Amino acid sequence: MTTVERIHVTENERQIFDLLLRAVGNFSPETKLRVAGGQNSSDIDIAISNMLPSAFLAELNKYLRSQGEDEVQGHVIESKPAQQGKQKPTLETVKMSLYNHSIDLVNLRRDVYERGSRIPVKVVFASPEEDAFRRDLTINSLFYNIHTGLVEDLTGRGMDDLKAGRIATPLHARDTFLEDPLRVLRAIRFAARFGFPLDEQLKEAASSEEVRAALAGEVSRERIGNEIDLMISGNRPVSALHLLSDLKLLGLVFALPASSEPNCVSLSLCRAYVEAMWNLIHTPGLVNLSGEQIRHALYAALLLPFRKMVYKEKTRKSSAAPLVNYMLKVSMKRKSSDAETVVNIHRATGRFLSLKNGVVQVDKREWGATDVFEHLESICQDDPEVPATSKTRVLAGFLLKDIRDLWPVAALLTSLLLSTDEVNQREIYLRIAGTIREMCLDTIWDEKPLVDASDIIKALQLTNRGPIIREWQQRLLAWQLAYPKGMPMAKRSKAPM
């Protein structure tokens, strides 16, 4: 064991540790508490030496009541990850909050395996050394001993790897990954997050067919999707994707269905689109996106080469669905709303595709046979005095009503499709954004319609609702977009109602 010098803790952390020390000294002096993990985090993971987390929480609240203090609100989370069709023994975690800090309580543990099996048959209390060596990475195997105020490096290499900036496993990487193949993705995520290189032994094990097969066959798609989501939402998503690609894991993560069209998409193109999108997003003064918009923008860029591909859904015999739906909902088990958002961004991107003289032109082919393009175009042609820019405003307005505040993301993707040069991409985006703002369409989705459905029913003397309501809503919105300042007096006799 290697013990290093004391480290600095914040005043808030000191309050937490002092309270826990007072409590445990009162109800279980032999119990030792350690903060687990070597990286900075807003959460604190505390490993308990000889008690289950739920029992510790009960004793902690009993102590707080005896001191006339408020109890801590916490809840128990039981984890039963499936593996090879079997269930691992239940692992218990208690989540609670102290002094505005999120605390996870766990117990020091080790897994007991049957001979020749990687499926643990039970989880037992363990020594700090045993717990440290079962962890995924050496930098996550460090403990801060609350009682001594010292960092404990029980694997003998955690501090060296942390100082050297290296991602490695406490035991042989192959054994660590086969015990839980998801650790491959965690290693990649931490490497990207901190900008650390992967240990050579780790890279060899991660890219082996044995570990790849274990990751594909033994880990749920939801757990895989959660790790990828953390990478995409992290501070270095491009680095994470490069590592996934280098280790030949990118295709495994975004698995395609057998019923999809022949896939000729180069995964290097997917990486290139994400990198270009990331660079555009971080160009000073170009665009201001929220964290969730950035997340959707990166997914949309990553899956951009698949935007026109489809697959046959099992539940729908005759129809085909966007392949992107499958990749997000099935391969990664993301929310349906995520898949719908990315598909909508792709559709809007196609409709923005061509530019001419700085004016957004809508590509008719991209609207699809079931869209309202022909109908809207005919509405504009009904009025020969509507200028060309107003016709564009009508079509672009309908597009922005649909995509709403994600239009900058669609515009960024459009620039990626139109140019591979970063300077040109910025210029294209600025032209699109400038045109939209000049036409006062950047918040068009917030504008109220001239009349609502009940007004239409009354004006047309209808007895029930039907497709005609939507048709007239579209016609009215088209006129509203064509004449944002109101129709000239001479033309009011031509109004649709």
C-alpha positions in Angstrom: 0.0 0.0 0.0 1.2 3.5 -0.8 0.0 6.4 1.4 0.6 9.9 0.1 0.4 13.3 1.8 -2.8 15.0 2.9 -4.8 16.6 0.2 -6.9 19.8 0.4 -10.6 19.4 1.0 -13.1 22.2 0.7 -14.9 23.7 3.7 -18.1 22.1 2.6 -16.5 18.7 2.3 -14.9 19.1 5.8 -18.4 19.7 7.2 -19.6 16.5 5.7 -16.6 14.4 6.9 -16.7 15.9 10.4 -20.4 15.0 10.7 -19.9 11.5 9.5 -16.9 11.0 11.8 -18.9 12.1 14.8 -21.8 9.9 13.9 -19.8 6.7 13.2 -17.7 7.3 16.3 -21.0 7.2 18.3 -22.7 4.2 16.8 -19.9 2.1 15.3 -16.3 3.1 16.2 -14.8 0.2 14.3 -16.4 1.3 11.0 -14.0 3.1 8.6 -15.2 5.5 5.9 -13.3 6.2 2.7 -14.0 8.5 -0.2 -13.6 6.4 -3.4 -12.3 7.6 -6.7 -9.4 9.7 -7.9 -11.1 12.3 -10.1 -12.8 15.5 -9.2 -16.6 15.2 -9.1 -19.6 17.0 -7.7 -20.7 13.7 -6.2 -19.0 12.0 -3.3 -18.8 8.2 -3.2 -18.2 6.9 0.3 -17.2 3.3 0.9 -18.2 1.8 4.2 -15.9 -1.0 5.6 -18.3 -3.3 7.4 -22.0 -2.1 7.0 -24.6 -2.1 4.3 -25.4 1.4 3.1 -29.1 1.1 4.2 -28.0 0.1 7.7 -25.5 3.0 7.9 -28.2 5.5 6.8 -30.6 4.2 9.6 -27.8 4.5 12.2 -26.9 8.0 10.9 -30.4 9.2 11.2 -30.7 7.7 14.7 -27.6 9.7 15.7 -29.0 12.9 14.2 -32.3 12.5 16.1 -30.4 12.1 19.3 -28.6 15.4 18.6 -31.8 17.2 17.8 -30.9 17.6 14.2 -32.9 16.9 11.0 -32.7 13.4 9.5 -31.0 12.9 6.2 -33.3 12.0 3.3 -31.9 9.1 1.3 -33.1 6.3 -0.9 -31.8 2.8 -1.6 -31.0 1.8 -5.1 -30.6 -1.9 -5.9 -28.6 -2.8 -9.0 -29.1 -6.1 -10.7 -27.4 -5.9 -14.0 -28.2 -8.8 -16.3 -25.4 -10.8 -17.8 -25.6 -13.8 -20.1 -29.3 -14.2 -19.2 -28.5 -14.4 -15.5 -28.7 -12.0 -12.6 -25.8 -10.7 -10.7 -26.3 -10.6 -6.9 -28.0 -7.4 -5.7 -25.7 -4.5 -5.1 -26.9 -1.8 -2.8 -26.3 2.0 -3.0 -27.8 4.7 -0.9 -28.2 8.2 -2.4 -28.5 11.1 0.0 -27.7 14.8 0.3 -25.6 16.5 3.0 -24.8 20.2 3.0 -26.0 20.6 -0.6 -23.6 17.7 -1.7 -24.8 14.5 -3.4 -23.5 11.5 -1.5 -23.5 7.9 -2.7 -23.0 5.3 0.1 -21.6 1.9 -0.9 -19.8 -0.8 1.0 -16.3 -2.3 0.4 -17.0 -5.5 -1.5 -15.7 -8.2 -3.8 -17.5 -10.7 -6.1 -17.3 -14.4 -5.6 -17.3 -16.5 -8.8 -18.0 -20.2 -9.6 -15.1 -22.0 -11.1 -15.0 -21.4 -14.9 -17.7 -18.7 -14.8 -17.6 -15.0 -15.0 -20.9 -14.6 -13.3 -20.5 -13.8 -9.6 -22.6 -16.0 -7.4 -22.5 -13.6 -4.4 -21.1 -10.3 -3.2 -19.3 -10.2 0.1 -17.6 -7.6 2.3 -14.0 -7.1 1.3 -10.8 -5.4 2.6 -9.9 -2.0 1.1 -7.2 -3.7 -1.0 -9.6 -6.2 -2.4 -12.1 -3.5 -3.3 -9.4 -1.4 -4.9 -8.2 -4.2 -7.2 -11.7 -5.0 -8.4 -12.3 -1.5 -9.7 -12.3 -0.5 -13.3 -9.3 1.9 -13.5 -6.3 2.6 -11.3 -7.2 6.3 -11.0 -10.6 5.2 -9.7 -9.1 2.9 -7.1 -7.7 5.6 -4.9 -9.3 6.1 -1.5 -9.3 9.2 0.7 -9.4 8.0 4.3 -11.7 10.3 6.2 -10.3 9.2 9.6 -6.6 9.8 8.7 -7.0 12.5 6.1 -4.6 10.6 3.8 -4.9 9.3 0.3 -4.5 5.5 0.1 -3.1 4.0 -3.1 -3.8 0.4 -2.5 -2.9 -0.9 -6.0 0.4 0.8 -5.8 0.0 2.6 -9.2 -3.0 4.8 -8.9 -1.1 8.0 -8.0 1.6 7.3 -10.6 -1.0 6.8 -13.4 -2.9 9.9 -12.2 0.3 12.0 -12.3 1.5 10.6 -15.6 -2.0 11.0 -17.1 -2.6 7.4 -18.0 -5.7 5.2 -18.2 -4.9 1.7 -17.0 -6.6 -1.1 -15.1 -5.6 -2.4 -11.6 -5.5 -6.0 -12.8 -4.8 -7.4 -16.3 -7.0 -5.4 -18.7 -8.4 -8.6 -20.3 -9.6 -10.0 -16.9 -11.0 -6.6 -15.9 -13.0 -6.2 -19.1 -14.3 -9.7 -19.2 -15.6 -9.3 -15.6 -17.6 -6.3 -16.8 -17.2 -5.5 -20.5 -18.8 -2.0 -20.0 -15.5 -1.0 -18.4 -14.1 -0.7 -21.9 -16.4 2.2 -22.6 -15.8 3.7 -19.1 -12.0 3.6 -19.9 -12.6 5.5 -23.1 -14.9 8.0 -21.5 -12.3 8.8 -18.8 -9.5 9.0 -21.3 -11.4 11.5 -23.4 -12.6 13.5 -20.4 -9.1 14.0 -19.0 -7.1 13.9 -22.2 -5.2 10.8 -20.9 -3.8 8.2 -23.3 -4.9 4.5 -22.9 -2.4 2.1 -21.6 -1.0 -0.2 -24.3 -2.2 -3.4 -22.6 -5.6 -1.8 -22.2 -5.8 -0.9 -25.9 -4.9 -4.5 -26.9 -7.5 -6.0 -24.6 -10.2 -3.5 -25.6 -9.8 -4.2 -29.3 -9.7 -8.0 -29.0 -12.5 -10.1 -30.5 -13.0 -11.7 -27.1 -13.8 -8.5 -25.3 -15.7 -7.1 -28.2 -17.9 -10.1 -28.2 -18.5 -9.9 -24.5 -19.4 -6.2 -24.8 -21.9 -7.0 -27.6 -23.4 -10.0 -26.0 -23.3 -9.5 -22.3 -24.0 -5.8 -21.7 -27.5 -4.3 -22.2 -27.9 -1.7 -24.9 -29.2 0.8 -22.3 -25.9 0.6 -20.3 -23.9 1.0 -23.5 -26.2 4.0 -24.6 -25.7 5.6 -21.2 -21.9 5.6 -21.5 -22.0 6.9 -25.1 -24.4 9.6 -24.0 -22.0 10.7 -21.3 -19.2 10.9 -23.9 -21.3 12.9 -26.3 -22.3 15.3 -23.4 -18.8 15.5 -22.1 -16.0 18.0 -22.7 -14.2 16.0 -25.4 -16.7 14.1 -27.5 -14.5 14.1 -30.6 -11.7 12.4 -28.7 -14.1 9.8 -27.4 -15.3 9.0 -30.9 -11.8 8.7 -32.2 -10.9 6.2 -29.5 -14.1 4.2 -30.2 -13.2 4.1 -33.8 -9.5 3.3 -33.3 -10.6 0.3 -31.0 -13.1 -0.8 -33.7 -16.1 -0.2 -31.3 -18.0 2.5 -33.1 -19.9 0.1 -35.3 -20.6 -2.2 -32.4 -22.1 0.7 -30.4 -24.3 1.9 -33.3 -25.5 -1.5 -34.4 -27.6 -1.7 -37.5 -30.6 -3.9 -38.1 -30.5 -6.7 -40.6 -33.4 -5.1 -42.5 -31.6 -1.9 -43.2 -30.4 -0.8 -46.7 -26.9 -1.9 -47.7 -24.6 0.2 -45.5 -21.8 1.9 -47.4 -21.3 4.6 -44.9 -17.8 5.3 -43.8 -17.5 5.7 -40.0 -14.6 8.1 -40.6 -17.2 10.4 -42.3 -19.3 10.2 -39.1 -16.3 11.2 -37.0 -15.4 14.0 -39.4 -19.0 15.5 -39.2 -18.9 15.5 -35.4 -15.5 17.1 -35.4 -16.6 19.8 -37.8 -19.8 20.4 -35.8 -17.8 20.7 -32.6 -15.5 23.2 -34.1 -18.4 25.3 -35.5 -20.2 25.3 -32.1 -17.0 26.5 -30.4 -16.3 29.2 -33.0 -16.4 32.5 -30.9 -19.5 34.6 -31.7 -20.9 32.2 -34.3 -23.8 30.4 -32.5 -25.1 30.1 -28.9 -26.6 26.7 -28.1 -27.8 25.2 -24.9 -26.2 22.0 -23.5 -29.1 19.9 -24.8 -29.0 21.6 -28.2 -25.3 20.8 -28.4 -26.0 17.2 -27.5 -28.6 16.9 -30.3 -26.4 18.7 -32.7 -23.6 16.2 -32.1 -25.9 13.2 -32.5 -27.3 14.7 -35.7 -23.8 15.3 -37.1 -22.7 11.8 -36.1 -25.6 10.1 -37.8 -25.8 12.6 -40.7 -24.5 10.0 -43.3 -27.5 7.8 -42.4 -30.2 10.4 -42.7 -31.7 9.1 -45.9 -31.4 5.4 -45.0 -34.4 3.3 -43.8 -35.2 0.0 -42.3 -38.3 -2.2 -42.0 -39.8 -2.2 -38.5 -41.0 -5.6 -37.2 -44.3 -4.1 -36.0 -45.0 -2.4 -39.3 -44.9 -4.9 -42.3 -45.2 -2.5 -45.2 -43.6 0.8 -44.0 -40.0 1.8 -43.6 -38.7 4.0 -40.8 -35.6 6.2 -40.6 -32.5 4.2 -39.8 -31.5 6.9 -37.3 -34.6 6.0 -35.3 -33.3 2.5 -34.9 -29.7 3.6 -34.0 -30.9 5.8 -31.2 -33.9 4.0 -29.9 -32.8 0.4 -30.3 -29.0 0.3 -30.5 -28.6 2.9 -27.7 -31.9 2.8 -25.9 -32.3 6.6 -25.9 -35.6 8.3 -25.4 -38.1 8.4 -28.3 -37.9 12.2 -28.1 -34.2 12.1 -28.8 -34.7 10.0 -32.0 -37.6 12.2 -33.1 -35.5 15.4 -32.6 -32.5 14.2 -34.6 -34.8 12.9 -37.4 -36.5 16.3 -37.5 -33.1 18.1 -37.6 -32.1 15.9 -40.5 -35.3 16.7 -42.4 -34.9 20.4 -41.8 -31.3 20.2 -43.0 -32.4 18.7 -46.3 -34.9 21.5 -46.8 -32.2 24.1 -46.2 -29.8 22.5 -48.6 -29.4 25.0 -51.5 -28.3 28.6 -51.3 -28.5 31.3 -53.9 -27.4 34.9 -53.6 -27.6 34.8 -49.8 -31.3 33.8 -49.8 -32.4 30.5 -48.4 -33.9 28.4 -51.1 -35.9 25.3 -50.2 -35.0 22.2 -52.1 -38.3 20.7 -53.3 -37.0 17.2 -53.4 -36.2 17.2 -49.7 -39.8 17.9 -48.6 -41.0 14.4 -49.6 -44.2 13.3 -51.2 -46.3 13.5 -48.0 -45.3 17.0 -47.1 -47.1 20.3 -47.8 -44.6 21.7 -50.3 -46.9 21.5 -53.4 -49.8 22.9 -51.4 -47.8 25.8 -50.0 -46.3 26.6 -53.4 -49.8 26.7 -55.0 -50.9 29.1 -52.3 -48.1 31.5 -53.2 -48.8 31.1 -56.9 -52.5 32.0 -56.3 -51.2 35.5 -55.7 -49.0 36.6 -58.6 -48.1 39.9 -56.8 -46.4 38.0 -53.9 -42.6 38.7 -54.5 -40.2 35.8 -54.7 -38.7 36.6 -51.3 -42.2 36.3 -49.7 -42.7 32.9 -51.3 -39.4 31.9 -49.7 -40.6 33.4 -46.4 -43.7 31.2 -46.5 -41.8 28.0 -47.1 -39.0 28.8 -44.7 -41.6 29.9 -42.1 -43.3 26.5 -42.3 -40.0 24.9 -41.9 -39.1 27.0 -38.8 -42.5 26.4 -37.3 -41.6 22.7 -37.4 -38.0 22.8 -36.3 -38.5 25.8 -33.8 -35.4 26.8 -31.8 -33.3 23.9 -33.3 -33.1 25.8 -36.6 -29.5 26.9 -35.9 -28.5 23.2 -35.5 -30.1 22.4 -38.9 -28.4 25.4 -40.5 -25.0 24.2 -39.1 -25.6 20.7 -40.5 -26.5 22.3 -43.9 -23.1 24.1 -43.9 -21.4 20.7 -43.3 -23.1 19.2 -46.3 -22.3 22.1 -48.6 -18.6 22.5 -47.8 -15.7 20.7 -46.2 -13.8 23.9 -45.6 -14.3 25.4 -42.1 -14.2 29.0 -43.3 -16.8 28.3 -45.9 -19.0 26.4 -43.4 -19.0 29.5 -41.1 -19.9 31.8 -44.0 -22.7 29.5 -45.2 -24.2 29.3 -41.6 -24.0 33.1 -41.3 -25.8 33.5 -44.6 -28.6 31.2 -43.6 -28.9 32.7 -40.1 -28.7 36.3 -41.5 -31.5 35.5 -44.1 -33.7 34.0 -41.4 -33.3 37.0 -39.1 -33.8 39.5 -42.0 -37.1 37.8 -42.7 -37.9 38.0 -39.0 -38.4 34.3 -38.8 -36.0 33.5 -35.9 -38.9 33.3 -33.4 -41.8 32.7 -35.8 -43.0 29.6 -33.9 -44.0 31.9 -31.0 -46.4 34.0 -33.2 -50.1 33.3 -32.7 -52.2 32.3 -35.7 -54.6 34.9 -37.1 -57.6 32.6 -36.2 -57.9 29.4 -34.3 -59.7 26.2 -35.3 -62.9 27.2 -33.6 -63.0 30.4 -35.7 -62.5 28.4 -38.9 -65.3 26.0 -38.0 -67.6 29.0 -37.3 -66.7 30.8 -40.5 -67.1 27.8 -42.7 -70.2 26.6 -40.8 -68.8 23.2 -40.3 -70.5 20.6 -38.1 -67.4 18.7 -37.1 -63.6 18.8 -37.4 -61.8 17.2 -40.4 -58.9 17.5 -42.8 -60.3 20.8 -44.1 -59.5 22.5 -40.8 -55.7 21.7 -41.2 -55.9 22.8 -44.8 -57.3 26.2 -43.9 -54.9 26.6 -41.0 -52.0 26.1 -43.5 -53.6 28.6 -45.9 -54.0 31.2 -43.2 -50.5 30.7 -41.9 -49.1 31.0 -45.4 -50.9 34.3 -45.9 -49.7 35.5 -42.5 -46.1 34.7 -43.5 -46.5 36.3 -46.9 -47.8 39.5 -45.4 -46.1 39.9 -42.0 -47.1 43.6 -41.9 -50.6 43.1 -43.2 -52.1 42.9 -46.7 -52.2 46.0 -48.9 -55.7 47.5 -49.1 -56.0 46.8 -52.8 -55.4 43.1 -52.3 -57.7 42.4 -49.3 -60.5 41.2 -51.5 -58.3 38.3 -52.4 -57.9 37.2 -48.7 -58.6 33.5 -48.1 -61.5 34.3 -45.8 
